[in-house]
Amino acid sequence: MDGEDPGESLKLIKEELNITTLPFKFPKNKEIISIRGKSVTKLLSLDEVIARYYPSIKDYTSLIGLLLRKYKAFKIKQNVMDFDDLLGNFRKLIIEHDFIKRALGNKYRFIMIDEYQDTDRIQAEIAKLIADNHGNIMAVGDDAQSIYAFRGADFRNIMSFPDLFQNTEIIKIERNYRSTKGILALGNAIMTNAQERYEKNLYTDKPGEEKPLLVRSWNGHGQSLFVADTIEYHLGQGSKLKDIAVLFRIGNFSDDLETELNQRRLPFKKFGGMEFGNKSHIKDIMAFLKVGMNNEDILSWHRILQMFTGIGLKKSAKIANVIVNDTNGIEYLREINLSALYHLVMSLSLGHESLEKQIRRIAEYYRPIFEQKAYSDPKKRWKDIEALAAMASNYLSPPDFINSVSMNTINDENEGERNKEDYITLSTIHSAKGLEWDIVFIINVNDGCMPCLRDNRSQEHTDEEVRILHVAVTRAKNYLYLIAPKHPHYQESTGQLSPFLTGKIVSENLEVKEFSHVRKGIHLEEAVRGDQLGKVVEGVPF
């Protein structure tokens, strides 16, 4: 099942139970699936998850439990699993069948796990179970880059590794080959805000003692002007667009900047949006491929049938039920005047063509349906479909391709896509993890924006926000700019500087300047390090 299939399943289950209309406080399908995901990956009961993470909906615990039991039965009947099932069922398998656990331990005598800081509790337990007999396990990770709690990653896994495995040896890799001394000094200083961490001190032999620049603009638009002006300065000095990135905590923080860059005809791409496999037109194409491989995939039949005029949820449920349960199967399509669909699915089921040709055959059939949907950006969306066909040429097995698109985030932000053209990168910090640029801007470094605490002000969450800022800072190789508007446009912020940039950190690790944009097109050699930005302010100026 892909990312949206579980929610679609719950929609069908609610229809079956005749509970499509529920109180406004009742969680949406996506949230119910998230609740279940936390239960699986954190190894907690449904009651524990709701009490700990969703106390406002505790009155609906019984009904949520009923829906999830029906959801489980639905998946068993359809012979499908979602991503959480892959983990939960595998753990169950090796706990309940010791000979399988022993066999895996004997087969994998030495285990190495990369990016261990991004594992969740169930993944850590699975690793421990497989390594139980021999204890030969090595985890590579960085607690300072644990920033995916919202996806279920458990920071405590990497902190408790020495407790889980006796005689653990900790090897610190502190030498950095990316950033200048000034950038690393700031990154090290920011991490002192985290209450729980491994003590490390990143260092480099790379030249460059210059401190990163902290800029206070008057407002959010002034921030955009500073970023755009400084980008133009660096381009004038010989930098390339692909050397430059602007990072932010939340996607909409770049809205004003995007307008300014467009006005100046500075090309950019934004990363951190919807994953490729979750785009509606891609899901449509994949639905055809899925029913070609598995005629009993009722979710995909629902998606396909509702593309046709006059077929809604109830009618598609009736048709899909006949297709899946009647002995004639897809022959029923011919009886209801869907012969072309019948022939397409039959052709796909035979599997005589390459996967790429199958996708192109589906696209040819789908095109009139696509055009009727009247998308606002049809050319761009159709290019996605062409890209999907090109991706398919790399696969021999339809199941492997379906799994890759559904689960493994083939998306617009993969490394190959990033390097095809010369453009400025605009990116959420989470999407920038693992990447690097010569010149990096971090915008809205204000309290409320960085950290973005919203309703969660626990120490655990605050520590993760510290790590998010650390990750952003350490993406920069040579030039780093942090901008904090005094009057930002966002309600999240008071205009105060991020509390992670304490007075001592600012005075010891940052050069501070005020920015007042006088006119467009000013010479900006001094705008990077000179008087046009205002005088250096001693100490803590805020």
VEXROFI-119466 format. One line per 2 residues: number of its first residue (from 0); their letters; for each residue x, y, z of C-alpha. Coordinates in Angstrom, 2 decimals. Layout:
<pts>
NUM> a> X/Y/Z | ...
</pts>
This chain:
<pts>
0> md> 0.00/0.00/0.00 | 1.26/3.49/-0.72
2> ge> 1.04/6.52/1.53 | -2.58/7.42/0.77
4> dp> -4.08/3.91/0.49 | -4.66/3.49/4.26
6> ge> -6.79/6.65/4.38 | -8.77/5.49/1.35
8> sl> -9.34/2.15/3.09 | -10.77/3.88/6.16
10> kl> -13.09/5.88/3.92 | -14.53/2.62/2.55
12> ik> -14.81/1.13/6.03 | -16.73/4.18/7.30
14> ee> -19.04/3.88/4.31 | -19.64/0.22/5.15
16> ln> -20.36/1.08/8.81 | -22.55/4.03/7.74
18> it> -20.53/6.47/9.85 | -19.33/8.88/7.18
20> tl> -20.64/11.82/9.24 | -18.91/12.16/12.62
22> pf> -18.40/14.97/15.19 | -15.98/17.64/14.04
24> kf> -13.50/16.70/16.77 | -13.21/13.14/15.48
26> pk> -9.77/12.67/13.87 | -9.45/12.52/10.10
28> nk> -8.47/9.29/8.39 | -4.85/10.39/8.01
30> ei> -4.59/11.10/11.74 | -6.13/7.72/12.64
32> is> -3.47/6.01/10.51 | -0.82/8.15/12.20
34> ir> -2.14/7.07/15.61 | -1.83/3.44/14.57
36> gk> 1.65/4.08/13.17 | 2.80/5.46/16.52
38> sv> 1.35/2.40/18.23 | 3.36/0.08/15.96
40> tk> 6.67/1.95/15.80 | 6.75/3.03/19.46
42> ll> 5.50/-0.39/20.70 | 2.60/1.16/22.63
44> sl> -1.04/0.15/22.91 | -3.70/2.26/21.21
46> de> -4.89/3.51/24.61 | -1.33/4.54/25.56
48> vi> -0.77/6.39/22.28 | -4.01/8.35/22.52
50> ar> -3.47/9.19/26.20 | 0.10/10.35/25.60
52> yy> -0.07/12.06/22.21 | -3.76/12.73/21.47
54> ps> -5.47/13.40/24.83 | -8.08/15.69/23.23
56> ik> -9.70/12.72/21.42 | -9.60/10.17/24.24
58> dy> -13.42/9.99/24.24 | -13.26/8.41/20.77
60> ts> -10.76/5.68/21.69 | -13.30/2.85/21.37
62> li> -14.53/3.97/17.95 | -10.96/4.44/16.69
64> gl> -10.18/0.94/17.95 | -13.17/-0.45/16.04
66> ll> -12.09/1.27/12.81 | -8.53/-0.03/13.15
68> rk> -9.74/-3.59/13.77 | -11.86/-3.35/10.61
70> yk> -8.83/-1.88/8.81 | -6.71/-4.85/9.85
72> af> -9.34/-7.30/8.60 | -9.64/-5.33/5.35
74> ki> -5.91/-5.66/4.67 | -5.86/-9.36/5.43
76> kq> -8.75/-9.91/3.02 | -7.02/-7.90/0.29
78> nv> -3.66/-9.60/0.97 | -1.84/-6.28/1.38
80> md> 0.26/-4.61/4.05 | 1.06/-0.99/4.79
82> fd> 4.54/0.16/5.78 | 3.89/-0.18/9.52
84> dl> 2.77/-3.79/8.94 | 6.13/-4.62/7.34
86> lg> 7.82/-3.68/10.62 | 5.19/-4.95/13.05
88> nf> 4.68/-8.30/11.36 | 8.41/-8.88/10.95
90> rk> 8.99/-8.22/14.66 | 6.13/-10.59/15.49
92> li> 7.62/-13.24/13.21 | 11.05/-13.27/14.87
94> ie> 9.64/-13.04/18.41 | 7.16/-15.89/17.95
96> hd> 9.44/-18.16/15.91 | 12.83/-18.43/17.57
98> fi> 14.25/-20.62/14.78 | 13.71/-17.74/12.31
100> kr> 15.47/-15.32/14.65 | 18.39/-17.77/15.01
102> al> 18.52/-18.36/11.26 | 18.72/-14.63/10.56
104> gn> 21.37/-14.19/13.26 | 23.45/-16.99/11.75
106> ky> 23.05/-15.62/8.22 | 23.91/-12.04/9.16
108> rf> 26.93/-12.49/11.41 | 27.93/-8.84/11.26
110> im> 25.36/-6.06/11.16 | 25.91/-2.39/10.35
112> id> 23.14/0.20/10.50 | 23.64/3.58/8.87
114> ey> 21.81/6.77/9.92 | 20.99/5.12/13.25
116> qd> 19.70/8.39/14.68 | 16.72/8.09/12.29
118> td> 15.52/4.67/13.51 | 12.33/4.25/15.52
120> ri> 11.88/2.01/18.54 | 10.64/-1.05/16.65
122> qa> 13.54/-0.88/14.18 | 16.03/-0.73/17.05
124> ei> 14.38/-3.74/18.69 | 14.44/-5.73/15.44
126> ak> 18.17/-5.02/15.12 | 18.75/-6.16/18.68
128> li> 16.78/-9.37/18.17 | 18.73/-10.33/15.03
130> ad> 22.07/-9.52/16.69 | 21.07/-11.24/19.94
132> nh> 23.14/-14.39/19.46 | 26.44/-12.83/18.44
134> gn> 26.33/-9.14/19.41 | 28.29/-8.14/16.30
136> im> 26.55/-4.86/15.56 | 27.81/-1.44/14.54
138> av> 25.67/1.68/14.27 | 26.80/4.78/12.42
140> gd> 24.94/7.92/13.29 | 25.01/11.45/14.63
142> da> 22.76/12.42/17.52 | 23.11/16.05/16.38
144> qs> 21.27/15.17/13.16 | 18.29/13.41/14.70
146> iy> 15.51/15.60/13.28 | 12.81/13.17/12.14
148> af> 10.69/12.63/15.26 | 7.63/13.58/13.22
150> rg> 8.27/10.44/11.13 | 8.66/8.29/14.23
152> ad> 12.45/8.45/14.68 | 13.41/7.94/18.33
154> fr> 16.38/10.04/19.44 | 16.86/7.76/22.44
156> ni> 17.90/4.83/20.24 | 21.32/6.30/19.54
158> ms> 21.70/7.58/23.11 | 20.89/4.17/24.65
160> fp> 22.89/2.01/22.21 | 25.75/1.46/24.74
162> dl> 23.17/0.27/27.29 | 21.57/-2.22/24.87
164> fq> 24.86/-3.80/23.78 | 27.51/-4.59/26.37
166> nt> 31.14/-3.68/25.66 | 30.12/-0.99/23.15
168> ei> 33.02/1.10/21.92 | 32.15/4.68/20.92
170> ik> 34.26/6.07/18.08 | 33.93/9.81/17.56
172> ie> 34.49/11.20/14.07 | 34.95/14.91/14.70
174> rn> 37.05/16.06/11.77 | 34.94/17.92/9.22
176> yr> 35.92/18.36/5.57 | 33.01/20.57/4.50
178> st> 32.79/23.79/6.49 | 35.12/26.57/7.57
180> kg> 36.26/26.96/11.17 | 33.86/29.83/11.75
182> il> 30.83/27.83/10.59 | 31.81/24.79/12.68
184> al> 32.38/26.96/15.75 | 28.81/28.25/15.43
186> gn> 27.44/24.72/14.92 | 29.28/23.47/18.02
188> ai> 28.01/26.42/20.06 | 24.38/25.91/18.99
190> mt> 24.48/22.26/20.13 | 25.26/23.37/23.71
192> na> 21.56/24.35/23.89 | 20.58/20.66/23.74
194> qe> 20.17/19.11/27.16 | 20.83/15.52/26.04
196> ry> 23.69/14.91/23.59 | 27.03/13.23/23.04
198> ek> 29.90/15.60/23.68 | 31.64/16.33/20.38
200> nl> 33.75/19.14/19.01 | 33.77/19.37/15.22
202> yt> 37.01/20.76/13.81 | 38.61/21.29/10.42
204> dk> 41.96/22.05/8.83 | 40.16/24.00/6.13
206> pg> 41.19/27.69/6.06 | 38.68/30.42/6.88
208> ee> 38.34/32.01/10.30 | 35.61/34.46/9.22
210> kp> 32.48/34.38/11.36 | 29.06/33.76/9.81
212> ll> 26.89/36.85/9.45 | 23.72/37.49/11.46
214> vr> 21.53/40.06/9.73 | 18.63/41.94/11.30
216> sw> 16.30/43.21/8.59 | 13.37/45.49/9.31
218> ng> 10.70/43.04/8.10 | 10.15/39.91/6.04
220> hg> 10.39/41.74/2.73 | 13.64/43.36/3.82
222> qs> 14.89/39.84/4.49 | 13.99/38.86/0.91
224> lf> 15.75/41.93/-0.45 | 18.90/41.15/1.52
226> va> 18.95/37.54/0.32 | 18.34/38.52/-3.32
228> dt> 20.90/41.35/-3.22 | 23.54/39.11/-1.68
230> ie> 22.86/36.32/-4.16 | 23.41/38.81/-7.00
232> yh> 26.65/39.94/-5.35 | 27.99/36.38/-5.16
234> lg> 26.95/35.69/-8.76 | 28.89/38.78/-9.76
236> qg> 31.92/37.36/-7.96 | 31.79/34.16/-10.01
238> sk> 29.57/31.89/-7.91 | 27.06/29.68/-9.71
240> lk> 23.37/29.40/-8.92 | 23.77/25.73/-7.93
242> di> 26.26/26.81/-5.23 | 23.53/28.72/-3.35
244> av> 20.76/27.52/-1.01 | 18.15/29.26/1.13
246> lf> 16.92/27.12/4.03 | 13.85/27.54/6.24
248> ri> 12.01/25.69/8.97 | 8.55/25.69/7.31
250> gn> 7.71/25.69/3.60 | 5.68/28.91/3.48
252> fs> 8.53/30.97/4.98 | 9.95/31.41/1.49
254> dd> 6.78/32.83/-0.14 | 7.94/36.45/-0.22
256> le> 11.44/35.50/-1.30 | 10.08/33.48/-4.22
258> te> 8.28/36.57/-5.50 | 11.44/38.66/-5.24
260> ln> 13.58/36.06/-7.02 | 10.98/35.79/-9.80
262> qr> 11.00/39.55/-10.29 | 14.77/39.50/-10.68
264> rl> 14.61/36.48/-13.01 | 16.81/34.44/-10.69
266> pf> 15.90/30.76/-11.33 | 15.20/28.59/-8.31
268> kk> 13.62/25.30/-7.32 | 11.85/24.64/-4.06
270> fg> 12.20/21.33/-2.23 | 10.20/19.92/0.62
272> gm> 6.84/19.64/-1.13 | 4.69/16.70/-2.08
274> ef> 6.46/13.46/-2.89 | 6.34/12.32/-6.48
276> gn> 4.41/9.13/-5.76 | 1.69/11.02/-3.90
278> ks> 0.73/13.30/-6.80 | -2.80/12.51/-7.88
280> hi> -2.02/11.96/-11.58 | 0.85/9.60/-10.72
282> kd> -1.40/7.67/-8.34 | -3.96/7.37/-11.16
284> im> -1.40/5.79/-13.52 | -0.14/3.46/-10.78
286> af> -3.70/2.32/-10.01 | -4.00/0.90/-13.56
288> lk> -0.65/-0.85/-13.21 | -1.66/-2.30/-9.83
290> vg> -4.92/-3.84/-11.05 | -3.08/-5.26/-14.06
292> mn> -0.79/-7.09/-11.66 | -3.44/-7.88/-9.02
294> ne> -7.07/-7.93/-10.20 | -8.21/-8.08/-6.57
296> di> -6.72/-4.71/-5.58 | -10.02/-3.13/-4.55
298> ls> -8.52/0.25/-3.58 | -7.05/0.72/-7.04
300> wh> -10.35/-0.32/-8.64 | -12.11/2.36/-6.60
302> ri> -9.66/4.99/-7.81 | -10.00/3.95/-11.46
304> lq> -13.78/3.57/-11.54 | -14.40/6.96/-9.97
306> mf> -12.51/8.58/-12.86 | -15.57/7.92/-15.05
308> tg> -18.53/10.27/-15.20 | -21.51/9.01/-13.23
310> ig> -19.54/6.64/-11.01 | -19.27/7.77/-7.40
312> lk> -18.17/5.99/-4.25 | -21.26/3.78/-3.85
314> ks> -21.37/2.70/-7.49 | -17.63/2.06/-7.62
316> ak> -17.96/-0.07/-4.48 | -20.65/-2.17/-6.15
318> ia> -18.65/-2.64/-9.37 | -15.38/-3.35/-7.53
320> nv> -17.13/-5.91/-5.34 | -18.35/-7.80/-8.43
322> iv> -14.90/-7.68/-10.06 | -13.15/-8.99/-6.96
324> nd> -15.68/-11.54/-5.78 | -17.58/-12.73/-8.88
326> tn> -16.25/-15.71/-10.82 | -16.27/-13.71/-14.08
328> gi> -13.97/-11.08/-12.55 | -13.01/-8.28/-14.92
330> ey> -15.32/-9.66/-17.62 | -17.95/-7.60/-15.79
332> lr> -16.36/-4.45/-17.23 | -17.62/-5.38/-20.69
334> ei> -21.15/-5.77/-19.36 | -21.17/-2.16/-18.10
336> nl> -19.74/-0.63/-21.30 | -16.14/-0.35/-20.08
338> sa> -14.67/-2.60/-22.78 | -11.66/-0.38/-23.42
340> ly> -10.75/-0.57/-19.73 | -11.21/-4.35/-19.84
342> hl> -8.81/-4.70/-22.79 | -6.24/-2.44/-21.11
344> vm> -6.28/-4.45/-17.88 | -6.13/-7.73/-19.78
346> sl> -3.12/-6.48/-21.73 | -1.37/-5.44/-18.52
348> sl> -2.21/-8.75/-16.84 | -0.50/-10.71/-19.64
350> gh> 2.74/-8.76/-19.01 | 4.05/-9.28/-22.55
352> es> 5.36/-5.70/-22.83 | 8.18/-4.00/-20.99
354> le> 7.22/-2.03/-17.92 | 7.95/1.24/-19.72
356> kq> 5.62/0.29/-22.59 | 2.92/-0.68/-20.08
358> ir> 3.13/2.78/-18.49 | 2.95/4.44/-21.90
360> ri> -0.06/2.28/-22.86 | -1.78/3.33/-19.62
362> ae> -0.91/6.97/-20.30 | -2.44/6.78/-23.78
364> yy> -5.68/5.41/-22.31 | -5.59/7.90/-19.41
366> rp> -4.99/11.04/-21.48 | -8.69/11.90/-22.19
368> if> -9.48/11.38/-18.49 | -6.50/13.57/-17.57
370> eq> -7.65/16.36/-19.88 | -11.17/16.30/-18.43
372> ka> -9.76/16.95/-14.98 | -8.73/20.45/-16.15
374> ys> -5.60/20.73/-14.02 | -4.15/24.23/-13.71
376> dp> -0.68/23.02/-14.74 | -1.36/20.18/-17.23
378> kk> 1.97/20.43/-19.10 | 3.98/20.07/-15.91
380> rw> 1.82/17.19/-14.70 | 2.06/15.35/-18.01
382> kd> 5.84/15.67/-17.82 | 5.58/13.84/-14.49
384> ie> 3.85/10.96/-16.27 | 6.54/10.91/-18.97
386> al> 9.15/10.87/-16.20 | 7.34/7.94/-14.59
388> aa> 7.61/5.97/-17.85 | 11.31/6.78/-18.06
390> ma> 11.79/5.60/-14.46 | 9.99/2.35/-15.31
392> sn> 12.64/1.56/-17.93 | 15.03/0.86/-15.03
394> yl> 12.83/-1.90/-13.60 | 12.13/-5.44/-14.79
396> sp> 9.70/-6.36/-12.03 | 6.32/-4.53/-11.73
398> pd> 6.13/-5.24/-7.96 | 9.57/-3.70/-7.41
400> fi> 8.55/-0.62/-9.38 | 5.23/-0.28/-7.53
402> ns> 6.99/-0.59/-4.17 | 9.59/2.00/-5.18
404> vs> 7.01/4.58/-6.23 | 4.74/3.86/-3.26
406> mn> 7.29/3.67/-0.46 | 10.78/4.72/-1.41
408> ti> 10.09/8.36/-2.26 | 11.02/8.64/-5.92
410> nd> 10.45/12.38/-5.90 | 11.39/15.75/-7.32
412> en> 14.17/16.25/-4.82 | 16.48/13.35/-5.57
414> eg> 20.12/14.13/-6.15 | 20.05/13.53/-9.90
416> er> 17.17/15.96/-10.33 | 18.93/18.61/-8.26
418> nk> 22.02/18.52/-10.46 | 20.35/18.63/-13.87
420> ed> 20.10/22.42/-14.05 | 21.70/25.50/-12.61
422> yi> 19.33/27.07/-10.09 | 19.15/28.40/-6.55
424> tl> 17.86/25.83/-4.08 | 15.05/26.83/-1.74
426> st> 14.52/24.06/0.79 | 13.07/23.14/4.12
428> ih> 15.83/22.14/6.51 | 14.50/18.58/6.66
430> sa> 14.81/18.23/2.88 | 18.34/19.68/2.95
432> kg> 19.74/17.10/5.37 | 22.81/15.37/3.92
434> le> 23.39/18.07/1.27 | 25.83/20.98/1.11
436> wd> 26.30/24.30/-0.67 | 29.04/26.87/-0.88
438> iv> 26.68/29.68/0.19 | 23.78/29.14/2.58
440> fi> 21.11/31.53/3.87 | 18.91/30.54/6.84
442> in> 15.85/32.79/6.98 | 13.45/33.65/9.80
444> vn> 15.88/32.78/12.57 | 13.36/34.16/15.04
446> dg> 11.80/32.86/18.22 | 8.63/31.02/17.18
448> cm> 10.06/30.24/13.74 | 13.30/28.72/14.97
450> pc> 12.44/26.92/17.18 | 9.04/26.05/15.79
452> lr> 7.55/24.73/19.00 | 3.85/25.46/18.46
454> dn> 1.97/23.53/21.16 | 4.82/21.22/22.10
456> rs> 7.31/22.81/24.45 | 8.75/19.66/26.00
458> qe> 12.50/19.49/26.52 | 12.67/16.56/24.09
460> ht> 11.02/18.62/21.35 | 13.14/21.70/22.15
462> de> 16.30/19.60/21.85 | 15.21/18.41/18.41
464> ev> 14.66/22.02/17.31 | 18.24/22.76/18.42
466> ri> 19.43/19.91/16.23 | 17.40/21.21/13.27
468> lh> 19.20/24.56/13.47 | 22.54/22.75/13.82
470> va> 21.80/20.74/10.65 | 20.94/23.94/8.77
472> vt> 24.13/25.71/9.84 | 26.37/22.79/8.89
474> ra> 25.05/22.64/5.29 | 27.29/25.67/4.51
476> kn> 30.79/25.23/3.16 | 32.18/28.78/2.98
478> yl> 29.50/31.46/3.46 | 26.70/31.41/5.99
480> yl> 24.03/34.07/6.54 | 21.37/33.95/9.26
482> ia> 18.55/36.48/8.85 | 16.09/37.45/11.59
484> pk> 13.49/40.11/10.66 | 12.52/42.46/13.48
486> hp> 8.94/42.51/12.22 | 8.31/39.17/10.48
488> hy> 5.07/38.46/8.63 | 4.38/35.25/10.51
490> qe> 2.22/35.01/13.61 | 4.54/32.32/14.97
492> st> 7.22/34.92/15.71 | 7.50/37.91/18.02
494> gq> 10.43/39.29/16.07 | 12.88/38.32/18.82
496> ls> 16.01/36.41/17.88 | 15.96/32.63/18.28
498> pf> 16.69/31.69/21.91 | 19.22/29.17/20.54
500> lt> 21.40/32.14/19.59 | 22.18/33.26/23.11
502> gk> 24.04/36.46/23.86 | 27.31/34.59/24.33
504> iv> 26.91/32.60/21.12 | 26.14/35.76/19.14
506> se> 29.05/37.77/20.55 | 31.61/34.97/20.16
508> nl> 30.52/33.28/16.92 | 28.64/35.76/14.75
510> ev> 29.21/39.09/13.07 | 26.05/41.15/13.48
512> ke> 24.79/43.78/11.03 | 21.63/45.75/10.39
514> fs> 20.25/45.77/6.85 | 18.43/48.74/5.36
516> hv> 17.84/48.35/1.64 | 18.39/51.79/0.07
518> rk> 17.68/51.06/-3.59 | 17.69/48.16/-5.99
520> gi> 20.92/47.62/-7.85 | 23.34/49.10/-5.30
522> hl> 26.86/47.77/-5.51 | 26.99/44.96/-2.99
524> ee> 30.65/44.30/-2.33 | 30.13/46.13/0.96
526> av> 26.67/44.57/1.42 | 28.27/41.27/2.29
528> rg> 30.83/42.56/4.76 | 30.63/46.32/4.64
530> dq> 28.98/49.53/5.77 | 25.87/49.43/3.57
532> lg> 24.44/46.87/6.00 | 25.13/49.17/8.92
534> kv> 27.76/49.05/11.61 | 28.77/45.96/13.52
536> ve> 26.83/45.97/16.77 | 28.83/45.04/19.82
538> gv> 27.49/42.36/22.15 | 23.82/41.48/22.05
540> pf> 21.88/44.19/20.20 | 18.36/42.82/20.54
</pts>
